[in-house]
Amino acid sequence: MSMMELKQQLKLSQQLVMTPQLQQAIKLLQLSRMELVDMVREELMENPVLEDLLEVPSRSGEVQGEAGEGLEKQAISVDGKVVSEAPVLPNDVNEESTAPKDAEKKVEEIDWDRYLENYTLQAATPSFRPDTEELPSVEATLTKRTNLFDHLMWQVSLSDFTDDEKRFAALVIGNLDDSGLLKDVSCEELAQQAPLDPEDAEEVLKMMQEFDPVGCCTRGLQECLLVQTRYLGLGELAEKLITEFMPQLENKNFPQISRALNLPVEEVYEAAKEIAELDPRPGRNYSGDEPQYITPDVYVYKLGDKYFVVPNDDGLPKLKISGFYRSALAADQRAREYIQSKLRSAQWLIRSIDQRRRTIIKVTEAIVEKQREFFDKGVAYLKPMILRDIAEAVGMHESTISRVTTNKYVHTPQGIFELKYFFNSAIKRLADEDVASEAVKQEIKKIIAEEDPKNPYSDQKIVELLGDRGIVIARRTVAKYREMLGILSSSKRKQYF
């Protein structure tokens, strides 16, 4: 029978150590601009040591340093020895590195009185505000967009419906989808809930279908188009096409319709053109989300023959450490421990934000260097590039580059683009160097724009035309790119007259 025994054994091993500070820096790096603003505002509420330089008026003796400004050059020192440096991430957030074990011990040795005294002497650096950016007027920020529910309920309130009919109308409007159509529930079910006689409910529904926008409260595409056709008086032929020939209309098979109705194809085509002008989603103008305007994280300007990358700090809180708490450090031991904890948190947040800012600039500069022809000439000259290319250029891990370029935008002479936009797969050329997939998409778009509308190019023809320009690509790839561009097939692009 084997005996169990306890032994002491020394073992040397390496393991990944993710300190809270490193985790915070990684988290900040992948945040978008709006998410960063929200996170900083939350920290301002939770940490009393942090203040916003733009919101709090400066007082004598307070810290005037801006978020991260000057921190890159200044180390915290005690008796002439450096005990804490700026949080340079290992290999710039290379997640395969380990953090030193005595980092937190050194932080505890910081002389906060001397740190705050030195920090107070730093002057705030003004943020860059490009002259070309125009902020929205105050009037543009005060209005509330009318939604479909409110717009239709307002019309119900102006009608002469009874109380039961108004309850039924409210149930109908509440069950409409984003297109303004009633699809998920029947009229009879809503009539029972009102309660309202089914025949009366059908009459109320027909009246609501002529509310503005006309065609809302219908139960499908066919009924939606029919209501609009009758309201506008487009005629019996248009109604017949909608009720009996919807599949042929979708495929633009006008010869088949003309043979079935024994009518000239021109007459069928004219009726189809009128139907095409109707709105299949009448409620979309009221149901859409509010537009989200993109604010670039960095600007790329060309001065002479050189490009310069400038960070956009407008709208971001300018963090500083409040000098009000200097006097509290000497008050009592419990207050000192609490304030020191908050000071450490504030210090690491400010430095992590500065590290994020410098990393974005560094990556953008590398992208500008590798995509110089794009910035000079446009999308057609975009080169194939992958994350590894930039990672090797700046000495960072690919995962870091992925975080930096996600939801980060750059303003360039060619327009505003997400940093991810510049990473494209390669498409082979016959004699020249490979071309980026995005450039091929633009080439396809250009070919289709120049085609004869009465005789549009098929996908195979586009393949041949690209081949004449030295681009080798499969037909299914052309079809995929065409769909990504939102371009219909050749049969649906064809114009008969």
C-alpha positions, -999 to +999 in steps of 0.1 A: +000+000+000+015+033-011+021+060+015+012+096+010+037+123+020+041+160+018+072+175+000+084+210-005+097+216-041+111+247-058+100+253-094+109+281-118+081+291-143+068+320-164+032+331-163+012+360-177+006+387-150-020+412-159-018+440-134-050+462-129-031+491-145-022+471-176-058+458-179-070+494-177-046+505-204-058+476-227-094+485-221-089+522-228-071+513-261-100+495-276-127+521-266-142+543-292-142+581-288-177+582-274-171+553-250-139+569-238-158+602-230-184+582-211-158+563-191-139+594-182-171+612-170-179+582-149-144+583-133-148+620-127-180+613-107-164+584-087-129+598-081-129+632-062-092+637-069-099+640-107-113+672-121-120+685-156-098+714-166-126+727-189-153+727-162-135+736-130-121+772-127-085+772-118-076+783-082-043+793-067-023+762-057-043+738-079-028+715-104-028+730-139-015+700-159-037+687-187-045+651-192-012+634-197+005+666-209+041+666-196+037+633-179+056+616-207+087+635-198+083+637-160+090+608-137+081+608-100+112+609-080+121+606-043+155+617-031+167+619-067+158+584-075+131+575-101+105+553-084+077+554-110+077+558-147+049+564-172+030+532-178+047+521-210+029+489-218+051+459-225+057+458-262+029+484-263+003+461-249+019+429-260-002+405-240+026+378-239+048+399-216+049+398-178+048+428-154+074+434-127+064+420-094+077+450-074+058+476-095+030+481-069+056+482-041+074+511-058+041+530-062+035+528-025+069+547-020+058+577-040+062+611-022+028+625-030+036+659-015+066+664-038+047+649-068+018+674-064+042+702-059+061+694-091+029+687-110+015+721-100+043+739-118+034+723-152+015+746-176-016+732-195-011+726-232-040+740-253-059+715-272-059+716-310-091+728-326-091+726-364-105+756-381-123+735-407-146+718-381-179+736-375-198+727-343-236+724-347-256+754-336-275+754-303-308+752-322-297+719-338-293+703-304-326+712-288-352+696-311-366+661-307-374+642-338-411+631-342-414+593-343-440+574-362-461+565-332-465+602-321-472+613-357-500+587-362-515+592-327-517+629-334-538+621-365-560+598-344-566+625-319-579+648-348-603+621-361-639+615-350-632+580-337-651+567-307-632+558-276-632+521-285-620+529-320-592+551-306-581+523-283-581+500-313-561+526-333-536+529-305-531+491-305-525+491-342-500+519-341-482+502-312-477+470-332-463+486-364-428+477-374-401+501-385-415+502-420-450+512-407-465+478-415-488+456-393-473+421-397-470+404-363-506+405-352-540+403-370-567+429-371-591+405-354-569+400-324-565+437-318-602+442-322-608+417-294-584+436-271-600+470-278-629+457-277-644+465-310-665+448-336-643+431-363-662+448-391-659+482-375-622+475-368-616+468-405-632+501-414-611+520-389-580+503-403-588+513-438-592+549-427-558+547-409-541+534-440-547+568-456-531+587-427-498+604-435-477+587-446-501+569-469-496+531-468-489+527-430-510+503-410-512+479-440-505+442-436-479+436-462-461+449-493-490+442-517-516+459-496-493+488-490-487+494-527-524+489-534-535+516-509-510+541-524-521+532-559-558+538-551-550+570-531-530+585-560-554+572-587-528+554-608-555+533-626-567+498-630-537+485-648-514+494-619-537+477-595-539+446-617-501+444-619-498+446-581-525+420-574-516+394-601-480+400-613-458+409-583-431+383-590-429+394-626-426+431-615-398+423-591-379+405-619-388+432-645-402+405-668-424+430-687-427+409-719-444+381-700-468+405-684-477+421-718-484+387-733-506+377-704-526+409-705-524+412-743-511+448-740-482+466-756-450+462-735-446+500-735-479+504-716-469+478-691-436+495-686-452+529-680-475+515-653-445+496-637-426+529-636-454+546-616-455+516-592-417+518-588-421+554-575-443+542-546-428+538-511-428+501-499-417+513-464-438+544-457-429+546-421-391+546-425-388+584-425-402+585-390-388+552-376-351+556-384-326+561-357-311+595-352-280+601-374-248+596-356-221+620-368-186+608-368-159+628-350-124+618-361-099+608-335-070+622-356-065+646-385-040+640-414-029+673-430-006+678-460+018+706-458+040+708-488+052+672-496+048+660-460+018+646-441+013+654-404-009+635-380-026+657-354-048+643-325-083+657-321-087+665-284-119+685-289-148+672-268-126+650-246-124+660-209-091+676-199-082+657-167-062+672-139-055+663-103-072+686-078-048+705-056-075+708-030-066+674-016-029+684-009-038+698+025-058+666+033-027+644+029-014+657+062-048+656+080-049+621+094-037+586+085-071+573+073-077+602+050-041+600+037-045+563+027-078+570+010-065+601-010-033+582-019-054+554-034-074+578-054-043+597-065-028+565-078-060+557-097-061+592-112-024+591-121-027+558-140-059+569-157-043+601-170-012+583-182-032+555-198-052+580-218-020+597-229-005+563-238-037+556-259-034+589-276+003+584-285-004+548-297-032+560-321-009+587-335+019+562-339-002+537-358-018+564-379+016+577-389+026+542-400-006+538-421+001+572-438+036+561-446+025+528-461-006+542-479+010+574-492-004+569-527-039+567-514-036+600-496-021+616-527-043+601-554-074+584-539-090+550-534-079+535-567-043+536-553-050+518-520-025+491-514-030+456-499-021+457-462-027+435-432-024+441-394+010+424-393+025+450-417+017+478-392+025+457-362+061+452-375+065+488-385+056+502-350+069+473-329+036+463-314+015+431-312-012+425-339-039+424-312-029+459-302-031+472-338-066+456-340-077+474-309-063+507-320-079+506-354-114+495-343-140+523-341-112+550-346-116+574-374-092+596-393-099+628-413-078+628-445-077+649-477-097+621-493-125+621-466-132+605-432-123+568-429-122+542-401-086+531-395-097+495-403-106+507-438-069+507-448-065+470-442-074+451-474-067+417-489-047+415-521-061+408-555-036+396-581-027+415-612-013+400-644+018+421-648+017+447-620+018+445-583-012+433-563-042+456-558-063+461-527-098+446-526-113+480-519-097+494-550-113+465-570-147+473-556-143+509-567-133+497-602-164+475-604-185+505-593-169+526-620-175+500-647-212+497-639-216+535-638-203+536-674-225+508-688-254+512-712-286+511-690-305+492-717-277+466-720-260+463-686-229+442-680-233+407-666-210+396-638-190+375-663-186+406-686-173+426-656-148+398-650-135+401-686-133+439-684-113+437-651-091+411-669-084+437-696-072+460-669-049+433-654-070+423-625-077+385-621-109+378-602-136+351-602-172+358-612-185+348-577-161+374-562-175+401-585-211+391-575-200+393-538-184+428-542-214+440-562-238+430-534-215+446-508-218+478-529-256+476-530-257+472-568-284+450-583-279+422-608-278+430-645-314+418-650-327+442-624-305+471-636-318+469-671-340+498-684-363+489-713-371+523-726 
